[in-house]
């Protein structure tokens, strides 16, 4: 952009640039000639040259609306003869594109613009309440600021202000004070354009116009209890009248320019000028979203979205925003604990202990478990969990090899497989920055396999939706049914490639060989711009990951692995896997071991691939391993929590590093309280391969995992060298440059399809964003916005439950079961039934929602055969794609 005065001289306050390119235009702004790209809004051009124009409705990530009229400017345009003529009225600069020869005067140089802006501000303040001292926006309110800078010094209004009942609870998390609203429509535009969720809308006209809870009478809907509940009077068809159930609703509070929208948990708790702000990174998924932690007197009061155009732009999920109370829950462990054992080995009660006493007890127990004759085989397993920072994960990997002498380490607290180990070593570990969010936006097509972005990676969903709306991205998903999230990717939604659990490899192999899927192949192969996003759930599908690599080779599409947990990618890179050392070095590669042994100053490293999570649990139960070190792992996340609980119960020695008391605590011999993310510095490795460092927000005496492990190693007579964050980061950086052999691509496993009998179905399911996870409990307002747990079946499968006939019986009449019971030999789950357009002989349930905790109750994972039967016999709802 070039800035000159009217005589062509370069402005002293601007840096001279090359002449404007052909795709640029020049116009005059406050007497200065400005060159900007075609299509630039006047308000954006003003920002680029440092001219402030007040605004409320304008937001750089939302489509222009011109709703508040606060940004009025005086504009003159050249006519056909080239004569510059003023426009009859001031224009909204947030909707006006700069054109060649245009002359714009802001309030700084035009009395007309200044008067217009003061008039709009006076209009906005007529009914706005003067409750700034109690308003949650007080101290960071654009209306306050601009009323001082661009408003009249005194008010001429003497009548009674308009009022409404307040607040209105539009969800359990979001509250609305309608009388504060300035009708900027940021909230409704975000909901429609960015998140694609139904929300409140403009209602009534004139002085009574308001953003309010949905009113079917005002907006022209039929009786909501009747069959004609569809919009009529020009209302948007997505305004359903339901509460604001959205995973992204908190963003509307942050972008609201006044105090109209507030969060229920933060309301009236603090003021912005009382808070200390610390930049941080969200810990709830692998996207690495930038956030801001606002705290006061050692307590986190709220979290806001940080601004990071390369990652989350300015948006985060409600889970990232509101689910932070787990870090200060009442069951927070604050002191080390030791369990006393009697002479007969009977476990007593945990008792508080000093740090040194706990270090000594842990070292003695681990030393005994790693007896001399068992050290080479590994007497102690390590289960770090998938939510660790890079530095902590690295400490577990090094502790296992150097101190315990074992490769029995695995962070995967979920369904996993040997095929996945090969895939991670071949396609993920040591690959650096791969597919990025920007790459998703520029992709020709994205294929989702084993991944539901809205539930498992919320920012990925937002970027896919944006790319589909603005750049024509085509989204495809291999799944049992088209979720509501898939149908909201773009205006037309994504395309479902239906697949029953276990058949995903067949669909992947059919892309490029089946004429019906030729369009998917062509979209992925378009100039090498296709992307395949793989979720961690595909690890439970034999042959799924190898089929992904074959498809990528056929189409030239890039592959990215998107796990749920924030620490999964960091664990892969730092070596918390039984077949991988830090930097993607294969355990079986002698050169890799020599390279790492030299860096760690040890003679040798264990050379045999270790046991995975399931193998460690089994070995503990059978006595082949004598002890285990557990790092913040929840047993309920494991495929078989009952077996894991039994294994810990019979283990000789259990060390647990955790923030809160858990099922592991009940069986631990030594418990170390470790710092949660808000109380320590660290970094996460996002699914992109981007390292996301963050500082400690709060001062705390709690230790990070790497410091605890370093202290235990010292007592055991081994120098781990990870007593500080800088030391850990220096080692990790030193080991990142492995350029040797990589793990071979996974081979396709041979599997036999499961046979089904009447009354059986194949289980499908995934974790919901808001469920029973321990990292979000304690936040009652957020829990109220979670989706209702339901079971899903096709109409044919549901009808067979009522008739008791064969598996292929079509629906008879209109009666279908109202609920369904899904059971195995270990337990049963009963949920309301929603008939969905999906493959027959499949039942879908959420994996960890209230009343539907599959691993704990059923003891199986998706893909298993389960028993199903009707648990009610009244008509139920029937939903098509996107139910």
PEJO-V904878 format. One record per residue. RES is the residue in one letter. SS is DSSP state (helix for helix, strand for strand, loop for the rest). NEAR is the number of other C-alpha atoms within 12 Angstrom. D_CENTER is the distance of its C-alpha to the mean C-alpha in Angstrom with 2 decimals. Layout:
[[RES:SS:NEAR:D_CENTER] [RES:SS:NEAR:D_CENTER]]
This chain:
[[X:loop:30:36.23] [X:loop:32:39.84] [X:strand:36:41.32] [X:strand:29:45.13] [X:strand:22:47.62] [X:loop:19:49.95] [X:loop:12:52.47] [X:loop:17:50.10] [X:loop:17:49.89] [X:strand:21:46.60] [X:loop:20:45.22] [X:loop:12:45.58] [X:loop:14:42.13] [X:loop:19:40.40] [X:loop:14:40.32] [X:loop:18:42.30] [X:loop:16:40.49] [X:loop:13:41.90] [X:loop:19:43.27] [X:loop:21:40.95] [X:loop:15:39.87] [X:loop:12:40.87] [X:loop:16:37.42] [X:strand:22:37.89] [X:strand:29:39.96] [X:strand:36:41.87] [X:strand:40:42.45] [X:strand:37:43.72] [X:strand:44:41.64] [X:loop:33:43.67] [X:loop:23:46.45] [X:strand:34:44.37] [X:strand:34:43.95] [X:strand:46:40.32] [X:strand:38:39.08] [X:strand:35:35.58] [X:strand:25:34.00] [X:loop:24:35.00] [X:loop:21:32.85] [X:loop:30:31.88] [X:strand:31:31.91] [X:helix:46:34.53] [X:helix:39:32.14] [X:helix:35:30.12] [X:helix:39:33.40] [X:helix:37:34.46] [X:helix:23:31.34] [X:helix:22:32.15] [X:loop:27:35.66] [X:loop:18:34.79] [X:loop:25:36.16] [X:loop:26:34.42] [X:loop:38:34.36] [X:loop:42:33.14] [X:loop:41:30.53] [X:loop:41:28.27] [X:loop:38:26.92] [X:loop:39:26.19] [X:loop:31:22.70] [X:loop:24:22.22] [X:loop:25:19.11] [X:loop:30:20.81] [X:loop:25:23.92] [X:loop:32:27.16] [X:loop:30:28.66] [X:loop:28:31.64] [X:loop:29:31.26] [X:loop:33:32.23] [X:loop:35:35.05] [X:loop:45:34.83] [X:loop:45:34.69] [X:strand:43:38.13] [X:strand:44:40.17] [X:strand:37:43.69] [X:strand:36:43.82] [X:strand:30:46.75] [X:strand:27:46.71] [X:strand:20:49.34] [X:loop:14:51.26] [X:loop:9:52.77] [X:loop:8:55.53] [X:loop:12:53.21] [X:loop:13:54.20] [X:strand:19:51.40] [X:strand:19:51.45] [X:strand:20:49.38] [X:loop:20:47.21] [X:loop:12:48.65] [X:loop:16:45.69] [X:loop:30:42.82] [X:strand:34:39.68] [X:strand:38:35.96] [X:loop:42:34.76] [X:loop:36:31.13] [X:loop:30:32.28] [X:loop:30:35.23] [X:strand:29:35.05] [X:loop:36:37.33] [X:loop:29:40.32] [X:loop:29:43.25] [X:loop:26:45.86] [X:loop:33:43.95] [X:strand:33:44.94] [X:strand:47:42.44] [X:strand:38:43.40] [X:loop:40:40.93] [X:loop:32:41.97] [X:loop:26:43.07] [X:loop:21:45.94] [X:loop:23:46.56] [X:helix:17:48.03] [X:helix:25:47.04] [X:helix:32:43.32] [X:helix:28:43.62] [X:helix:26:45.43] [X:helix:29:42.96] [X:helix:38:39.98] [X:helix:31:41.90] [X:helix:26:42.78] [X:helix:31:39.24] [X:helix:37:38.21] [X:helix:28:41.20] [X:helix:25:40.20] [X:helix:35:36.67] [X:helix:33:38.16] [X:helix:26:40.82] [X:loop:29:38.78] [X:loop:32:36.04] [X:loop:27:36.56] [X:loop:20:37.70] [X:loop:19:35.44] [X:loop:23:33.75] [X:loop:19:34.57] [X:loop:17:32.52] [X:loop:31:29.81] [X:loop:36:26.33] [X:loop:35:26.26] [X:loop:27:29.57] [X:loop:22:29.59] [X:loop:24:26.78] [X:loop:28:28.00] [X:helix:28:28.85] [X:helix:38:31.47] [X:helix:29:33.19] [X:helix:21:33.22] [X:helix:29:34.44] [X:helix:29:36.95] [X:helix:18:38.54] [X:helix:21:38.41] [X:helix:31:39.05] [X:loop:27:40.58] [X:loop:23:44.06] [X:loop:13:45.32] [X:loop:14:46.64] [X:loop:20:45.87] [X:loop:12:48.44] [X:loop:15:46.85] [X:loop:10:49.02] [X:loop:9:48.08] [X:loop:10:45.78] [X:loop:19:42.08] [X:loop:20:40.16] [X:loop:21:38.13] [X:loop:23:35.81] [X:loop:15:34.86] [X:loop:19:31.89] [X:loop:26:29.17] [X:strand:27:27.89] [X:strand:29:24.96] [X:loop:37:22.99] [X:loop:32:20.45] [X:loop:27:20.37] [X:loop:39:18.02] [X:strand:42:19.54] [X:strand:35:23.26] [X:strand:37:25.48] [X:loop:36:28.74] [X:helix:35:30.32] [X:helix:33:33.23] [X:helix:40:31.12] [X:loop:40:29.56] [X:loop:41:30.93] [X:loop:42:29.83] [X:loop:37:27.74] [X:loop:39:25.43] [X:helix:42:22.33] [X:helix:46:20.48] [X:helix:39:21.85] [X:helix:34:21.31] [X:helix:40:17.63] [X:helix:34:17.29] [X:helix:34:19.44] [X:helix:32:18.69] [X:helix:41:15.00] [X:helix:45:13.30] [X:loop:38:16.32] [X:loop:37:16.75] [X:loop:33:20.20] [X:loop:38:21.12] [X:loop:44:24.33] [X:strand:38:26.72] [X:strand:31:29.97] [X:strand:24:32.85] [X:loop:20:36.59] [X:loop:12:38.50] [X:helix:9:40.35] [X:helix:17:40.36] [X:helix:20:38.48] [X:loop:23:35.58] [X:strand:31:32.30] [X:strand:35:28.62] [X:strand:40:28.67] [X:loop:37:27.58] [X:loop:33:28.31] [X:loop:27:32.08] [X:loop:29:33.38] [X:loop:19:36.90] [X:loop:26:36.17] [X:loop:30:34.02] [X:loop:24:36.46] [X:loop:27:34.81] [X:loop:21:37.02] [X:loop:18:37.22] [X:loop:19:33.76] [X:loop:11:35.61] [X:loop:9:37.52] [X:loop:10:36.86] [X:loop:13:36.77] [X:loop:20:33.50] [X:loop:23:32.71] [X:loop:25:32.69] [X:loop:19:36.12] [X:loop:14:36.91] [X:loop:13:34.68] [X:loop:25:31.48] [X:loop:24:28.17] [X:loop:21:27.75] [X:loop:27:24.17] [X:loop:33:25.32] [X:loop:26:25.61] [X:loop:34:26.65] [X:loop:21:24.02] [X:loop:28:22.10] [X:loop:40:19.07] [X:loop:33:16.60] [X:loop:41:13.38] [X:loop:44:9.71] [X:loop:43:10.22] [X:loop:46:13.70] [X:helix:45:13.55] [X:helix:40:13.61] [X:helix:47:17.05] [X:helix:40:18.31] [X:helix:38:17.54] [X:helix:36:19.18] [X:loop:39:22.04] [X:loop:37:25.05] [X:loop:45:26.90] [X:loop:40:26.36] [X:loop:45:26.24] [X:strand:45:22.69] [X:strand:41:21.81] [X:strand:40:19.43] [X:loop:31:21.36] [X:loop:29:20.35] [X:loop:31:21.39] [X:loop:28:24.31] [X:loop:21:27.59] [X:loop:23:26.39] [X:loop:26:26.82] [X:loop:25:27.64] [X:helix:26:25.98] [X:helix:17:29.15] [X:helix:19:28.93] [X:loop:24:25.53] [X:strand:23:24.81] [X:strand:29:21.69] [X:strand:30:19.99] [X:strand:29:17.36] [X:strand:36:14.60] [X:strand:45:11.24] [X:loop:49:8.27] [X:loop:44:8.76] [X:loop:43:6.26] [X:loop:39:4.57] [X:loop:45:6.77] [X:loop:48:5.97] [X:loop:50:8.17] [X:loop:48:7.62] [X:strand:40:11.09] [X:strand:43:11.96] [X:strand:35:15.45] [X:strand:36:16.77] [X:strand:35:19.90] [X:strand:31:22.28] [X:strand:22:25.88] [X:loop:15:28.44] [X:loop:19:26.08] [X:strand:27:23.65] [X:strand:36:20.19] [X:strand:36:20.71] [X:strand:40:17.53] [X:strand:42:14.48] [X:strand:39:14.09] [X:strand:40:12.13] [X:loop:31:13.92] [X:loop:22:15.51] [X:strand:23:14.67] [X:loop:19:15.86] [X:loop:24:15.08] [X:loop:38:11.31] [X:loop:36:9.58] [X:strand:28:13.11] [X:loop:33:13.28] [X:loop:46:10.30] [X:loop:48:7.28] [X:loop:44:6.09] [X:helix:45:8.99] [X:helix:48:7.65] [X:helix:45:7.04] [X:helix:45:10.33] [X:helix:47:12.47] [X:loop:39:11.79] [X:loop:37:13.93] [X:helix:33:17.22] [X:helix:29:16.94] [X:helix:35:18.14] [X:helix:29:21.39] [X:loop:22:21.93] [X:loop:14:25.61] [X:loop:20:25.39] [X:strand:25:24.38] [X:loop:30:26.75] [X:loop:29:28.76] [X:loop:30:31.52] [X:loop:38:32.19] [X:strand:36:33.84] [X:strand:36:36.34] [X:strand:32:37.59] [X:strand:24:41.34] [X:strand:20:42.94] [X:loop:10:46.48] [X:loop:8:49.12] [X:loop:8:48.36] [X:loop:14:44.69] [X:loop:15:43.66] [X:strand:24:40.42] [X:strand:19:40.92] [X:strand:18:38.64] [X:strand:24:36.18] [X:strand:23:37.71] [X:strand:22:36.53] [X:loop:24:37.58] [X:loop:19:37.68] [X:helix:28:35.43] [X:helix:22:38.43] [X:helix:24:39.50] [X:helix:34:36.07] [X:helix:33:36.02] [X:helix:26:39.51] [X:helix:33:38.73] [X:helix:40:35.65] [X:helix:34:37.67] [X:helix:26:40.63] [X:helix:35:38.70] [X:helix:41:36.83] [X:helix:32:40.09] [X:helix:25:41.85] [X:helix:33:39.23] [X:loop:31:39.52] [X:loop:21:43.27] [X:loop:15:45.22] [X:loop:11:45.91] [X:loop:20:42.28] [X:loop:30:40.51] [X:loop:27:40.45] [X:loop:29:38.81] [X:loop:42:36.37] [X:loop:42:37.10] [X:strand:45:33.68] [X:strand:55:30.25] [X:strand:55:27.01] [X:strand:50:23.71] [X:loop:49:21.21] [X:loop:41:18.00] [X:loop:43:14.71] [X:loop:43:13.26] [X:loop:52:15.91] [X:loop:52:16.30] [X:helix:47:18.26] [X:helix:47:21.46] [X:helix:51:21.27] [X:helix:52:20.51] [X:helix:54:23.42] [X:helix:48:25.61] [X:helix:55:25.15] [X:helix:56:25.97] [X:helix:49:29.01] [X:helix:46:30.11] [X:helix:44:30.23] [X:helix:48:32.36] [X:helix:39:34.52] [X:helix:42:35.09] [X:loop:45:34.80] [X:loop:36:35.92] [X:loop:42:33.57] [X:loop:45:30.90] [X:loop:50:29.82] [X:strand:52:26.29] [X:loop:48:23.04] [X:loop:51:19.55] [X:loop:52:18.34] [X:loop:44:18.10] [X:loop:40:17.64] [X:loop:37:19.66] [X:loop:36:21.06] [X:loop:33:24.15] [X:helix:34:26.62] [X:helix:35:25.72] [X:helix:45:22.17] [X:helix:42:23.80] [X:helix:35:25.90] [X:helix:39:23.10] [X:helix:49:21.04] [X:helix:39:24.29] [X:helix:32:25.41] [X:helix:35:22.50] [X:helix:43:19.81] [X:loop:45:21.53] [X:loop:38:23.24] [X:loop:29:22.17] [X:loop:27:20.85] [X:loop:22:18.80] [X:loop:25:18.61] [X:loop:34:16.78] [X:loop:33:14.88] [X:helix:39:13.00] [X:helix:24:16.56] [X:helix:32:17.86] [X:helix:41:15.65] [X:helix:33:17.15] [X:helix:28:20.60] [X:loop:37:20.48] [X:loop:33:23.09] [X:strand:40:21.11] [X:strand:51:18.01] [X:strand:48:18.50] [X:strand:48:15.75] [X:strand:46:17.10] [X:loop:44:15.73] [X:loop:40:12.26] [X:loop:45:10.99] [X:helix:45:8.19] [X:helix:39:7.77] [X:helix:38:7.66] [X:helix:36:6.17] [X:loop:47:3.85] [X:helix:42:3.93] [X:helix:48:5.48] [X:helix:49:7.44] [X:helix:44:8.71] [X:helix:42:9.88] [X:helix:43:11.57] [X:helix:50:13.14] [X:helix:39:14.42] [X:helix:38:15.81] [X:helix:33:17.48] [X:helix:34:19.00] [X:helix:28:20.38] [X:helix:22:21.73] [X:helix:23:22.62] [X:loop:25:23.25] [X:loop:35:20.64] [X:strand:43:21.36] [X:strand:48:18.65] [X:strand:46:19.81] [X:strand:38:18.35] [X:strand:44:20.27] [X:strand:41:19.67] [X:loop:44:21.99] [X:loop:39:21.36] [X:loop:33:19.78] [X:loop:37:16.91] [X:helix:29:16.63] [X:helix:42:13.46] [X:helix:42:15.66] [X:helix:33:18.44] [X:loop:37:16.62] [X:loop:45:15.96] [X:loop:33:18.86] [X:loop:27:21.93] [X:loop:19:23.23] [X:loop:30:20.15] [X:loop:38:19.49] [X:strand:33:22.11] [X:strand:33:22.04] [X:strand:35:23.91] [X:strand:30:24.76] [X:loop:32:24.82] [X:loop:35:25.66] [X:loop:42:24.04] [X:loop:37:25.88] [X:loop:34:27.05] [X:helix:36:24.19] [X:helix:36:26.45] [X:helix:30:29.17] [X:helix:35:27.12] [X:helix:42:25.92] [X:helix:30:29.54] [X:helix:26:30.76] [X:strand:33:28.90] [X:loop:25:31.80] [X:loop:19:34.48] [X:strand:16:34.21] [X:helix:12:35.46] [X:helix:14:33.11] [X:helix:24:30.12] [X:helix:19:31.88] [X:helix:24:29.85] [X:helix:39:26.61] [X:helix:38:28.40] [X:helix:28:29.76] [X:helix:30:26.49] [X:helix:37:24.85] [X:loop:29:28.10] [X:helix:24:28.44] [X:helix:18:29.37] [X:helix:25:26.94] [X:loop:30:24.04] [X:strand:38:22.35] [X:strand:47:19.11] [X:strand:46:18.28] [X:strand:46:14.69] [X:strand:44:15.15] [X:strand:42:12.99] [X:helix:42:14.16] [X:helix:41:15.86] [X:helix:43:18.45] [X:helix:41:19.95] [X:helix:36:21.57] [X:loop:40:23.34] [X:loop:33:26.51] [X:loop:34:27.06] [X:helix:40:23.67] [X:helix:47:22.64] [X:helix:37:26.21] [X:helix:36:26.29] [X:helix:48:23.26] [X:helix:39:25.21] [X:helix:29:28.32] [X:helix:34:26.71] [X:helix:32:25.36] [X:helix:25:28.91] [X:helix:24:30.50] [X:helix:33:28.44] [X:loop:23:27.58] [X:loop:34:23.87] [X:strand:36:21.45] [X:strand:43:19.21] [X:strand:42:15.75] [X:strand:47:14.21] [X:strand:45:10.46] [X:loop:49:10.21] [X:loop:41:7.85] [X:loop:40:8.99] [X:loop:43:9.04] [X:loop:49:12.78] [X:helix:47:13.50] [X:helix:54:14.34] [X:helix:53:16.21] [X:helix:53:18.11] [X:helix:53:19.20] [X:helix:48:20.42] [X:helix:51:22.20] [X:loop:51:23.92] [X:loop:59:22.64] [X:strand:55:23.69] [X:loop:48:27.24] [X:loop:45:28.12] [X:strand:49:26.57] [X:strand:56:27.62] [X:helix:45:25.81] [X:helix:43:25.41] [X:helix:46:25.44] [X:strand:43:29.05] [X:strand:44:30.23] [X:loop:41:31.83] [X:loop:26:34.71] [X:loop:26:35.55] [X:helix:20:38.50] [X:helix:22:38.02] [X:helix:32:34.41] [X:helix:36:35.62] [X:helix:24:38.49] [X:helix:29:36.30] [X:helix:39:33.94] [X:helix:25:36.90] [X:helix:17:38.51] [X:helix:25:35.48] [X:helix:31:35.21] [X:loop:19:39.01] [X:loop:21:39.59] [X:loop:16:42.16] [X:loop:24:40.22] [X:loop:38:36.87] [X:loop:37:36.46] [X:loop:30:36.76] [X:loop:24:35.95] [X:loop:31:32.44] [X:loop:40:31.19] [X:loop:37:29.96] [X:loop:35:26.41] [X:helix:44:24.73] [X:helix:34:26.80] [X:helix:31:29.84] [X:helix:41:29.55] [X:helix:42:29.33] [X:helix:28:32.29] [X:helix:32:34.28] [X:helix:36:33.92] [X:helix:25:35.13] [X:helix:21:38.05] [X:loop:25:39.02] [X:loop:28:38.42] [X:loop:40:36.07] [X:loop:38:37.26] [X:strand:47:34.31] [X:strand:53:30.58] [X:strand:54:28.30] [X:strand:48:25.01] [X:strand:49:22.14] [X:loop:45:19.80] [X:loop:42:19.53] [X:loop:39:19.39] [X:helix:37:22.08] [X:helix:33:20.54] [X:helix:38:17.82] [X:loop:34:20.72] [X:loop:35:22.32] [X:loop:31:25.45] [X:helix:34:25.00] [X:helix:28:28.68] [X:helix:29:29.90] [X:helix:39:27.76] [X:helix:31:29.16] [X:helix:23:32.61] [X:helix:35:32.27] [X:helix:39:31.42] [X:helix:29:34.32] [X:helix:29:36.83] [X:loop:37:35.56] [X:loop:36:38.08] [X:strand:43:35.75] [X:strand:44:32.11] [X:strand:47:30.39] [X:strand:44:27.09] [X:strand:50:24.93] [X:strand:43:22.55] [X:loop:41:21.49] [X:strand:35:22.40] [X:loop:33:25.03] [X:loop:26:24.03] [X:loop:25:25.88] [X:loop:37:26.38] [X:helix:39:28.12] [X:helix:26:30.68] [X:helix:37:31.84] [X:loop:43:31.46] [X:loop:45:34.62] [X:strand:48:33.07] [X:strand:44:29.97] [X:strand:51:28.59] [X:strand:39:26.37] [X:strand:36:23.81] [X:loop:38:21.89] [X:loop:39:18.34] [X:helix:44:16.09] [X:helix:41:17.70] [X:helix:30:21.09] [X:loop:34:21.00] [X:loop:37:20.50] [X:strand:38:18.78] [X:strand:40:16.37] [X:strand:46:13.41] [X:strand:46:13.84] [X:loop:50:10.87] [X:loop:46:11.03] [X:loop:37:13.12] [X:loop:36:15.58] [X:loop:29:15.14] [X:strand:32:16.15] [X:strand:35:14.44] [X:strand:29:17.08] [X:strand:31:17.15] [X:loop:25:20.21] [X:loop:32:20.98] [X:loop:34:20.69] [X:loop:30:23.27] [X:loop:22:26.53] [X:loop:20:26.78] [X:loop:17:29.22] [X:loop:31:26.65] [X:strand:33:26.50] [X:loop:41:23.72] [X:helix:47:23.85] [X:helix:42:25.57] [X:helix:38:28.27] [X:helix:41:28.98] [X:helix:49:29.33] [X:helix:37:31.50] [X:helix:34:33.76] [X:helix:41:34.17] [X:helix:33:35.08] [X:helix:25:37.64] [X:helix:26:39.32] [X:loop:26:39.45] [X:loop:17:41.26] [X:loop:26:38.61] [X:loop:23:37.25] [X:loop:36:33.55] [X:loop:32:33.45] [X:loop:35:29.97] [X:loop:27:31.09] [X:loop:26:29.27] [X:helix:31:26.03] [X:helix:18:28.11] [X:helix:21:29.90] [X:helix:36:26.82] [X:helix:30:25.39] [X:helix:19:28.84] [X:helix:29:29.13] [X:helix:38:25.76] [X:helix:22:26.70] [X:helix:19:30.11] [X:loop:30:28.94] [X:loop:28:26.47] [X:loop:21:29.25] [X:loop:28:30.17] [X:loop:18:31.83] [X:loop:19:33.57] [X:loop:23:33.24] [X:loop:30:29.91] [X:loop:29:29.28] [X:loop:24:30.69] [X:loop:26:28.66] [X:loop:28:28.29] [X:loop:23:31.18] [X:loop:24:30.85] [X:loop:21:31.55] [X:loop:13:34.23] [X:loop:13:33.21] [X:loop:10:35.19] [X:loop:16:33.84] [X:loop:18:34.01] [X:loop:14:36.75] [X:loop:21:36.14] [X:loop:18:38.73] [X:loop:25:39.09] [X:loop:33:36.72] [X:strand:31:34.08] [X:strand:40:30.80] [X:strand:40:28.07] [X:strand:41:24.93] [X:strand:41:21.60] [X:loop:41:18.24] [X:loop:43:14.60] [X:loop:41:12.32] [X:loop:36:11.08] [X:loop:40:7.94] [X:loop:43:10.76] [X:loop:34:13.55] [X:loop:31:15.95] [X:loop:29:13.81] [X:loop:33:15.69] [X:loop:36:12.96] [X:loop:30:12.96] [X:loop:29:16.61] [X:loop:25:19.02] [X:loop:33:17.10] [X:helix:24:19.38] [X:helix:29:18.55] [X:helix:39:14.88] [X:helix:33:16.20] [X:loop:28:18.41] [X:loop:32:15.82] [X:loop:36:14.65] [X:loop:26:16.03] [X:loop:24:19.47] [X:loop:32:19.89] [X:strand:34:22.28] [X:strand:42:23.93] [X:strand:50:24.34] [X:strand:50:27.44] [X:loop:39:29.53] [X:helix:38:32.61] [X:helix:35:34.92] [X:helix:43:33.31] [X:helix:55:33.21] [X:helix:39:36.83] [X:helix:32:37.98] [X:helix:41:36.89] [X:helix:34:39.28] [X:helix:25:42.18] [X:loop:25:42.04] [X:loop:20:43.07] [X:loop:21:41.88] [X:loop:27:38.41] [X:loop:24:39.14] [X:loop:21:40.62] [X:loop:23:39.66] [X:loop:25:38.94] [X:loop:21:42.17] [X:loop:13:42.60] [X:loop:20:39.66] [X:loop:26:39.06] [X:loop:36:35.94] [X:loop:40:34.63] [X:loop:31:32.62] [X:strand:35:30.71] [X:strand:40:30.54] [X:strand:36:30.84] [X:strand:46:29.08] [X:strand:35:30.81] [X:strand:27:31.78] [X:loop:14:34.49] [X:loop:20:32.30] [X:strand:23:31.08] [X:strand:26:30.14] [X:strand:40:27.39] [X:strand:33:28.54] [X:strand:34:26.33] [X:strand:34:27.22] [X:strand:42:27.65] [X:strand:34:26.23] [X:strand:39:28.18] [X:loop:32:26.02] [X:loop:30:27.03] [X:loop:36:26.18] [X:loop:33:28.33] [X:loop:34:31.05] [X:loop:40:31.30] [X:strand:44:27.54] [X:strand:51:25.89] [X:strand:50:22.15] [X:strand:45:20.75] [X:loop:37:17.39] [X:loop:41:17.36] [X:strand:34:16.71] [X:strand:33:17.31] [X:loop:28:20.39] [X:loop:27:23.42] [X:strand:35:21.65] [X:strand:37:20.96] [X:helix:44:22.01] [X:helix:41:22.36] [X:helix:33:24.23] [X:helix:30:26.35] [X:helix:34:27.11] [X:loop:34:26.79] [X:loop:37:25.63] [X:loop:40:22.64] [X:loop:38:21.95] [X:loop:33:24.96] [X:loop:33:27.44] [X:strand:33:30.31] [X:strand:37:30.39] [X:strand:31:32.99] [X:strand:43:32.43] [X:strand:37:34.80] [X:strand:35:35.11] [X:loop:25:34.72] [X:loop:21:35.96] [X:loop:21:38.14] [X:loop:19:37.54] [X:loop:24:36.09] [X:loop:28:32.30] [X:loop:25:29.96] [X:strand:26:29.70] [X:loop:21:26.79] [X:loop:20:26.67] [X:loop:29:23.90] [X:loop:26:20.65] [X:loop:28:21.68]]
